[in-house]
Amino acid sequence: MPENSSNTFEQAADRSESVVEFHDYDKDIISRVQHMLHQTPSAVPLIVLVVSIIIFGTLLGSKLFSPFALTLILQQVAIVGIVGSAQTLVILTAGIDLSVGAIMVLSSVVMGHMTFRYGFPVEISIGIGLTLGALLGLVNGWLVAIMKLPPFIVTLGTWQIILATNFLFSENTTIRSQDISEQAPLLLFFGEKITIGGAIFTYGVIFMIVLAVVLAYALRQTAWGRHVYAVGDDPEAATLSGVQVKRVLLSVYCLSGLICAFAGWALIGRIGSIAPTSGQLANIESITAVAIGGISLFGGRGSIMGMLFGALIVGVFTLSLRLLGADAQWTFLLIGILIIAAVAVDQWIRRVSV
């Protein structure tokens, strides 16, 4: 064989090895990104949130970056953030709760009517509303954990039942803001404002942040939190590991109902009145925050902080597009795209464990 032919083969082999090494390096980078996102699922919504603020901040300038505008976003997402925390707990167990909004509204209605129609002291009325929320969540948990019914079907049914009960109990009447402020101002507690510099915070916003921090700690640093993730990841393996799956599910749904009842109390402070028709989209909005927040709808992966970032993304988009004078439908369009993109990214990240 001629010498130049041999050199040609060697050069081709060297180029082939270089190409293989390049592809291997490229795949290694992608794999590292997948693993990083798998370990910290809240990174994706955080990145999206920061990019959104930068883009809209460039377009709007001081209109968005003012303390008033930034805290207004927090006020707007407070209810979604609280209900989203409840939804996150359920979805982490590979379930879903379509009744969160109905529990929230019924709890607020019960608090109001127990005070104004039945004459209970406002403190007792609030206690009754919170207890009712926890009991309704416990019913959902019993049907899912003990009766082994699918969470989607169970909560779809209880959503309709609770919604009907809400209108029957309230007789479709609204309690006015003036009456509440005069006779039961404690019901408006979460709507009270605190001014720090040019920023205006409500107790509802503070409660949302504290709730998120407490739940984030509980999920990551306690045995109960680790059991929640284990149940969502693989309930059969969790059972074999000694996890009381039924007890975990009951606690999650009960806590979810209690959080929704607190959201009902916060809702009164947010809108200033008590109406059976308020908060009807809370279930959809909470699932939206969860999906955009990088929490796997298949359970076992995600974080409360990711959900909070997801809720803030929706808040930034909504307020920014409104300030830009865009049609409200653009908000729904972009949020819809974000939901689909978030689920696609979740599927891509889940391949790490396959």
C-alpha positions in Angstrom: 0.0 0.0 0.0 1.4 3.4 -0.9 2.7 5.6 2.0 0.4 8.5 1.2 -2.7 6.2 1.3 -1.7 5.0 4.8 -1.3 8.6 6.0 -4.8 9.4 4.5 -6.3 6.6 6.6 -4.6 7.8 9.7 -5.8 11.3 9.2 -9.4 10.1 8.7 -9.2 8.1 11.8 -7.9 11.1 13.8 -10.8 13.2 12.5 -13.3 10.5 13.4 -11.9 10.3 16.9 -12.1 14.1 17.2 -15.8 14.1 16.1 -16.6 11.3 18.6 -14.8 13.2 21.4 -16.8 16.4 20.4 -20.1 14.6 20.5 -19.2 12.9 23.8 -18.3 16.3 25.3 -21.5 17.8 24.0 -23.6 15.0 25.4 -21.7 15.3 28.7 -22.7 19.0 29.0 -26.3 18.2 28.3 -26.2 15.4 30.8 -24.8 17.7 33.4 -27.5 20.3 32.8 -30.2 17.5 33.1 -28.8 16.3 36.4 -28.5 19.8 37.7 -32.2 20.6 36.9 -33.2 17.2 38.2 -31.5 18.0 41.6 -32.9 21.6 41.7 -36.2 21.7 39.7 -36.9 25.2 40.9 -33.9 26.5 38.8 -36.0 26.5 35.6 -38.8 28.7 36.9 -36.3 31.0 38.7 -34.4 31.5 35.4 -37.7 32.2 33.5 -38.7 34.7 36.3 -35.4 36.6 36.1 -35.5 36.7 32.3 -39.1 37.9 32.3 -38.3 40.7 34.8 -35.3 41.8 32.7 -37.2 41.8 29.4 -40.3 43.5 30.7 -38.2 45.8 32.9 -36.3 46.9 29.7 -39.6 47.7 28.0 -41.3 49.4 31.0 -38.4 50.8 33.0 -39.3 52.3 36.3 -43.0 51.4 35.8 -42.1 47.7 36.7 -39.0 48.3 38.9 -40.8 50.6 41.3 -41.3 49.2 44.8 -45.1 49.7 44.4 -45.3 47.7 41.2 -43.1 44.8 42.5 -45.1 44.5 45.7 -48.3 44.8 43.7 -47.3 41.6 41.9 -46.9 39.9 45.3 -50.4 41.1 46.4 -51.9 39.8 43.2 -50.4 36.3 43.5 -50.8 36.0 47.3 -54.0 33.9 47.0 -52.7 31.8 44.2 -49.4 31.2 46.1 -51.3 30.0 49.3 -53.6 27.7 47.3 -50.7 26.6 45.2 -48.8 25.5 48.3 -51.8 23.2 49.1 -51.9 21.9 45.5 -48.1 21.3 45.5 -48.3 19.0 48.5 -51.0 16.9 46.8 -49.2 16.8 43.4 -45.9 15.7 45.1 -47.8 12.5 46.1 -48.7 12.0 42.4 -52.2 13.2 43.0 -54.2 16.3 42.1 -56.8 18.3 43.9 -59.5 20.0 41.8 -61.4 21.1 44.9 -58.9 23.5 46.4 -60.7 26.6 45.1 -64.1 25.3 46.3 -62.7 24.6 49.8 -61.2 28.1 49.9 -64.5 29.8 49.0 -66.7 27.7 51.2 -64.4 28.3 54.2 -64.6 32.0 53.6 -68.4 31.9 53.3 -68.7 29.9 56.5 -66.5 32.3 58.4 -68.7 35.2 57.2 -72.2 33.7 57.7 -71.3 32.1 61.0 -70.5 35.7 62.2 -73.3 37.7 60.5 -76.2 35.2 60.2 -75.7 33.0 63.3 -74.1 35.6 65.6 -70.9 33.6 66.5 -67.9 35.6 67.8 -65.6 36.2 64.8 -62.8 34.3 66.4 -65.0 31.2 66.7 -66.3 31.6 63.1 -62.8 31.7 61.8 -62.0 28.6 63.8 -65.0 26.8 62.3 -64.0 27.8 58.8 -60.4 26.5 59.3 -61.7 23.3 60.9 -64.1 22.8 58.0 -61.3 23.2 55.4 -59.2 20.6 57.2 -62.1 18.1 57.4 -63.0 18.5 53.7 -59.3 17.8 52.9 -59.4 14.8 55.2 -62.5 13.5 53.3 -60.6 13.8 50.1 -57.6 12.0 51.7 -59.8 9.2 53.0 -61.4 8.5 49.6 -57.9 8.5 48.0 -55.9 6.6 50.6 -58.4 4.3 52.2 -61.0 3.8 49.4 -58.3 3.7 46.7 -60.2 6.0 44.4 -58.3 8.1 41.7 -57.5 11.6 43.1 -58.7 13.3 39.9 -62.2 11.6 40.1 -62.5 12.1 43.8 -61.6 15.8 43.8 -63.7 16.4 40.7 -66.7 15.0 42.6 -66.0 16.8 45.8 -65.4 20.1 43.9 -69.0 19.9 42.5 -70.4 18.9 45.9 -68.6 21.7 47.8 -69.4 24.2 45.2 -73.1 23.4 45.4 -73.0 23.4 49.2 -71.3 26.9 49.0 -74.3 28.4 47.1 -76.9 26.5 49.1 -75.4 27.5 52.5 -74.8 31.2 51.5 -78.2 31.5 49.7 -76.1 33.2 47.0 -75.8 36.3 49.1 -72.8 38.6 49.4 -71.6 40.2 52.7 -70.5 43.7 52.0 -67.1 45.2 52.8 -68.7 48.0 54.9 -70.5 45.5 57.2 -67.3 43.4 57.6 -65.1 46.4 58.5 -67.6 47.7 61.0 -68.7 44.5 62.7 -65.9 41.9 62.1 -62.7 43.6 61.1 -60.7 40.5 62.0 -62.0 38.9 58.9 -60.0 41.5 56.9 -56.8 40.9 58.8 -54.9 39.4 55.8 -55.8 42.5 53.7 -54.2 45.0 56.1 -51.2 46.8 54.7 -47.7 47.5 55.9 -45.6 50.2 54.2 -41.9 49.8 54.1 -40.3 52.6 52.1 -42.3 52.7 48.9 -43.2 49.1 49.1 -46.7 48.1 50.3 -47.1 44.6 51.8 -50.2 42.9 53.1 -50.4 40.3 55.9 -51.6 38.0 53.1 -48.3 38.4 51.3 -46.3 37.8 54.5 -48.4 34.7 55.3 -47.7 33.3 51.8 -44.0 33.8 52.1 -43.8 32.4 55.6 -46.0 29.4 54.6 -43.7 28.7 51.6 -40.6 28.8 53.8 -42.1 26.5 56.5 -43.3 24.0 54.0 -40.0 24.1 52.1 -38.2 23.3 55.3 -40.7 20.5 56.3 -40.4 18.8 52.9 -36.6 18.9 52.7 -35.5 18.5 56.4 -38.1 16.3 58.1 -39.0 12.6 57.9 -42.6 13.5 56.9 -41.3 15.6 54.0 -39.1 12.7 52.8 -42.0 10.4 53.0 -44.2 12.7 50.9 -41.6 12.5 48.1 -41.2 8.8 48.5 -44.9 8.2 48.2 -45.1 10.3 45.0 -42.0 8.7 43.5 -43.1 5.0 44.1 -45.7 4.1 46.7 -45.0 0.4 46.6 -41.3 1.0 47.2 -42.2 3.4 50.0 -44.4 0.8 51.6 -41.6 -1.8 51.5 -39.3 0.8 53.1 -41.6 1.2 56.1 -43.4 4.4 55.1 -47.0 4.5 56.2 -48.4 5.5 52.8 -52.0 5.9 53.9 -51.1 8.0 56.9 -48.9 10.3 54.7 -51.7 10.7 52.1 -54.3 11.5 54.9 -51.9 14.1 56.4 -51.2 15.7 53.0 -54.9 16.1 52.0 -55.9 17.3 55.5 -53.1 19.9 55.5 -54.0 20.9 52.0 -57.6 21.6 53.1 -56.4 23.6 56.1 -54.2 25.7 53.9 -57.1 26.3 51.5 -59.2 27.5 54.5 -56.5 30.0 55.4 -56.6 31.1 51.7 -60.3 31.7 52.2 -59.6 33.9 55.1 -56.9 35.7 53.1 -59.4 36.0 50.2 -61.8 38.0 52.4 -59.0 40.5 53.1 -58.0 40.6 49.5 -61.4 41.5 48.0 -62.9 43.1 51.1 -66.1 41.2 50.9 -67.5 37.6 51.1 -69.1 36.3 48.0 -69.9 32.7 47.0 -68.8 33.5 43.4 -65.3 34.6 44.2 -62.2 32.6 43.6 -63.8 30.2 41.1 -60.6 29.8 39.1 -58.3 29.2 42.0 -58.0 25.4 41.2 -56.8 26.1 37.6 -54.5 29.0 38.7 -52.9 26.8 41.4 -52.2 24.0 38.9 -50.8 26.6 36.5 -48.4 27.8 39.2 -47.4 24.3 40.0 -46.8 23.3 36.4 -44.8 26.4 35.5 -43.0 26.0 38.8 -41.2 22.9 37.7 -43.1 20.5 39.9 -43.6 17.1 38.2 -47.2 16.3 37.7 -46.2 12.6 38.0 -45.2 13.2 41.6 -42.0 12.8 43.6 -40.1 15.8 42.3 -40.4 19.6 42.8 -40.5 22.2 45.5 -42.7 24.8 47.1 -40.3 27.6 46.1 -40.6 26.5 42.5 -44.4 26.8 42.7 -43.9 30.3 44.2 -41.6 31.3 41.3 -44.3 29.9 38.9 -47.0 32.1 40.6 -44.7 35.1 40.3 -44.1 34.5 36.6 -47.8 34.6 36.0 -48.0 37.8 38.1 -45.1 39.5 36.2 -46.6 38.6 32.8 -50.1 39.8 33.8 -49.1 43.1 35.2 -46.4 43.8 32.6 -48.7 43.2 29.7 -51.4 45.3 31.3 -48.9 48.2 31.7 -47.9 47.7 28.0 -51.6 48.1 27.1 -51.8 44.6 25.5 -55.0 42.7 25.2 -55.7 40.4 28.1 -55.8 37.4 25.8 -52.1 37.7 25.2 -51.6 36.8 28.9 -53.5 33.6 28.5 -51.7 32.8 25.3 -48.2 33.2 26.8 -49.1 31.4 30.0 -50.5 28.5 27.9 -47.2 28.3 26.1 -45.3 28.4 29.4 -47.4 25.5 30.7 -46.7 23.3 27.7 -43.0 24.2 27.7 -42.8 23.5 31.5 -44.3 20.0 31.0 -42.0 19.3 28.1 -38.9 20.3 30.1 -40.1 18.1 33.0 -40.3 15.1 30.6 -36.8 15.9 29.4 -35.4 16.1 32.9 -37.2 12.9 34.0 -35.1 11.0 31.4 -32.1 11.3 33.8 -33.6 8.7 36.1 -34.6 6.4 33.2 
